[in-house]
Amino acid sequence: MATCSVAMETVVSGPTTPPAYRWTDEDTRRLILWRSRNSQLFTGRRNASTDAYSVFLAERGIKGVEAKALKKRWENLVAKYKEHKQPPSGMSTEGGGDTAASWKWYSLMDEAIGARRSITPPVLFASATKKVAVSSPPPVEEDTADSPSTSPIRSTPKRQRVDRMGDILQAIKEQDRQQEEVLAQIEREQRTREASEEARAREAAAREERLIKTMMERDERLLREMEAIRWTGRTGYTLR
């Protein structure tokens, strides 16, 4: 019985599977910004997107998420953006679903890919008052096993991939600083618009309140005048 008890305790106290990574809105925001300024990494060649998304995961220090899952997440964002950008004709919003105005990622996705031209650096992020240019890193050539070499010594594909990822990380760090400035400008302008809308709403409410008060005072004055007329007709005296 003692042996059985020890075995059961060993099973219960054994290692547990670590919890899956919990994706946040900040991760989504970073993904949109990163993907928009690194489109040159997605050449369409084999493993190009996997390598690129692996760079993002390494930069963010995200564990437990595969590059394929990140690719699918981006594709879902693009699909939803296109759905809101050009909704099907006759589509109704009475069901309470997201719209371009209510979907929280629409503005950022529109800045990222809405007016994006074919690969033409630098990438321009438009704001309400000005455009800020963000330099893009030079395109990274993919490795091909059958490409001729002019050098007697050539690094292995794995070594070339590691070196390329290091260069990309350095370029991304610099672009992060520039992109944060663009994002801060967008957020400041959004706050300014919201404050202006709130001020207009308060002013409209105040006007409505004044109008209601004026109408009530007028109605009370008319009632007093009508009462005075009826009193005069009954008694022959003027009501003061």
C-alpha positions in Angstrom: 0.0 0.0 0.0 2.9 2.4 0.8 4.4 1.7 -2.6 1.1 2.6 -4.3 0.8 5.8 -2.3 4.3 6.9 -3.4 3.5 6.2 -7.0 0.3 8.2 -6.9 2.0 11.2 -5.3 4.6 11.1 -8.0 2.0 11.3 -10.7 0.1 14.1 -9.1 3.2 16.2 -8.4 4.8 15.7 -11.8 5.5 18.5 -14.3 2.5 20.2 -15.8 2.1 21.7 -19.3 3.0 25.4 -19.3 0.0 27.6 -20.1 -0.4 28.8 -23.7 0.7 32.3 -24.6 -2.1 34.8 -24.1 -2.3 37.1 -27.1 -3.0 40.7 -26.2 -4.3 43.8 -28.1 -0.8 45.3 -27.8 0.6 42.2 -29.6 -2.0 42.8 -32.4 -1.0 46.5 -32.6 2.7 45.7 -32.8 2.0 43.0 -35.5 0.1 45.4 -37.7 2.8 48.1 -37.5 5.6 45.5 -38.0 3.9 43.8 -40.9 3.2 47.1 -42.7 6.8 48.2 -42.7 8.4 44.9 -43.5 6.4 43.8 -46.5 9.6 43.4 -48.5 10.4 40.3 -46.4 7.4 38.5 -47.8 8.7 37.7 -51.3 6.4 34.7 -51.8 9.3 32.3 -51.9 9.5 29.1 -49.9 9.8 29.7 -46.2 10.0 33.5 -46.6 6.9 34.3 -44.5 7.9 31.7 -41.9 11.3 33.3 -41.5 9.8 36.8 -41.3 7.2 35.9 -38.7 9.8 34.1 -36.7 11.7 37.4 -36.6 8.7 39.2 -35.1 8.2 36.5 -32.5 11.8 36.7 -31.5 11.7 40.5 -31.3 8.7 40.4 -29.1 10.0 37.5 -27.0 6.8 35.5 -27.6 7.0 31.9 -26.7 4.6 29.1 -27.5 3.3 30.7 -30.7 4.3 29.3 -34.1 5.0 31.4 -37.2 2.2 29.6 -39.1 -0.3 30.7 -36.4 0.9 34.2 -36.7 0.5 34.1 -40.4 -3.1 33.0 -40.0 -3.8 35.8 -37.5 -2.5 38.4 -40.0 -4.6 36.9 -42.8 -7.7 37.1 -40.6 -7.0 40.8 -39.9 -6.5 41.5 -43.7 -9.7 39.6 -44.5 -11.8 41.5 -41.9 -10.3 44.9 -43.0 -11.2 44.2 -46.7 -14.7 43.2 -45.5 -15.2 46.6 -43.8 -13.4 48.5 -46.5 -15.7 47.2 -49.2 -18.8 45.6 -47.6 -21.1 43.6 -49.8 -23.9 45.6 -51.3 -27.1 45.5 -49.3 -25.3 44.5 -46.1 -27.1 45.7 -43.0 -25.5 46.7 -39.7 -28.6 46.4 -37.6 -27.4 43.0 -36.3 -24.9 44.7 -34.1 -21.8 43.4 -35.9 -18.6 45.3 -36.3 -18.3 48.1 -38.9 -15.4 50.2 -40.2 -16.3 52.8 -37.5 -16.6 50.3 -34.6 -13.8 47.8 -35.4 -10.9 48.9 -33.2 -8.2 47.9 -35.7 -9.7 49.5 -38.8 -7.9 52.8 -38.6 -4.5 51.2 -38.0 -5.0 48.6 -40.7 -6.1 51.4 -43.1 -2.9 53.3 -42.3 -0.9 50.1 -42.8 -2.3 48.7 -46.0 -5.3 50.7 -47.1 -3.4 53.1 -49.4 -0.2 51.0 -49.7 1.3 51.1 -53.1 3.4 48.4 -54.7 6.8 48.1 -53.1 7.9 51.7 -53.2 10.1 52.8 -50.2 10.0 54.8 -48.1 6.7 53.8 -46.5 4.4 56.7 -45.9 2.1 56.8 -42.9 -0.6 59.4 -43.5 -2.1 61.5 -40.7 -4.7 64.3 -40.6 -2.0 67.0 -40.7 1.1 65.7 -42.2 2.9 62.6 -43.6 5.8 61.0 -41.8 8.3 59.0 -43.9 9.7 55.8 -42.3 12.7 54.3 -44.1 12.5 50.7 -45.0 15.4 48.3 -44.7 16.9 47.1 -48.0 15.2 43.9 -49.4 16.7 40.7 -48.2 17.5 38.2 -50.9 16.4 34.6 -50.3 18.9 31.8 -50.3 18.7 29.3 -53.2 20.5 26.1 -53.1 21.3 26.0 -56.8 22.4 29.6 -57.3 26.0 29.9 -58.6 28.6 31.3 -56.3 31.5 33.6 -57.2 33.3 33.0 -54.0 35.4 29.9 -53.2 34.0 29.9 -49.6 30.3 30.1 -49.0 28.3 30.1 -45.7 25.8 27.4 -45.2 22.1 28.3 -45.7 21.5 28.0 -42.0 24.3 30.4 -41.2 23.1 32.9 -43.8 19.6 32.7 -42.3 20.9 33.5 -38.8 23.0 36.5 -40.1 20.0 37.8 -42.1 17.7 37.6 -39.1 20.3 39.6 -37.0 20.4 42.3 -39.6 16.6 42.5 -39.8 16.4 42.8 -36.0 18.7 45.8 -36.0 16.7 47.5 -38.7 13.5 46.8 -36.9 14.8 48.4 -33.7 15.4 51.6 -35.5 12.1 51.5 -37.3 10.3 50.9 -34.0 11.5 54.3 -32.7 10.3 56.0 -35.9 7.0 54.1 -35.9 6.3 55.1 -32.3 6.5 58.7 -33.3 4.0 58.2 -36.1 1.6 56.3 -33.8 1.9 59.0 -31.1 1.0 61.6 -33.6 -2.0 59.6 -34.8 -3.2 59.1 -31.2 -2.8 62.8 -30.3 -4.9 63.8 -33.3 -7.5 61.3 -32.4 -7.7 62.6 -28.8 -8.0 66.2 -30.2 -10.9 65.1 -32.5 -12.6 63.3 -29.6 -12.3 66.4 -27.3 -13.7 68.6 -30.1 -16.7 66.3 -30.5 -17.3 66.3 -26.7 -17.2 70.1 -26.7 -19.7 70.3 -29.5 -22.0 67.8 -27.7 -21.9 69.9 -24.5 -22.7 73.1 -26.4 -25.6 71.5 -28.2 -27.0 70.2 -24.8 -26.7 73.7 -23.3 -28.6 75.2 -26.3 -31.3 72.7 -25.9 -31.6 73.3 -22.2 -31.9 77.1 -22.8 -34.5 76.6 -25.5 -36.6 74.4 -23.2 -36.4 76.9 -20.4 -37.5 79.8 -22.7 -40.5 77.8 -23.9 -41.5 76.9 -20.3 -41.3 80.6 -19.3 -43.4 81.6 -22.4 -46.1 79.0 -21.6 -46.3 80.2 -18.0 -46.7 83.8 -19.1 -49.5 82.9 -21.5 -51.3 81.0 -18.8 -51.2 84.0 -16.5 -52.5 86.3 -19.2 -55.3 83.9 -20.0 -56.3 83.6 -16.3 -56.3 87.4 -16.1 -58.6 87.7 -19.1 -61.1 85.1 -17.6 -61.1 86.9 -14.3 -61.8 90.3 -15.9 -64.7 88.8 -17.9 -66.4 87.3 -14.8 -66.0 90.2 -12.3 -65.5 93.3 -14.5 -62.3 94.0 -12.5 -58.8 93.8 -13.8 -56.7 91.2 -12.1 -53.4 92.6 -11.1 
